C-alpha cells in the first residue's frame, strides 16, 4: 500500500468512518438477531 499524504487522508477519513460505522451496525444487528433467535428457541 502506498503512502497516504495529508490531503488524501483528509479526503478519505469520512468515508472510512462511514464504513466502520456500517460494519459496527451490521455486527450489532447480527448479534441481536442471533440473541433473539436463541431466546425464542428457549421460550418454546
Secondary structure by P-SEA (a helix, b strand, c coil): cccccaaaaaacaaaaaaaaaaaaaaaaaaaaaaaaaaaaaaac
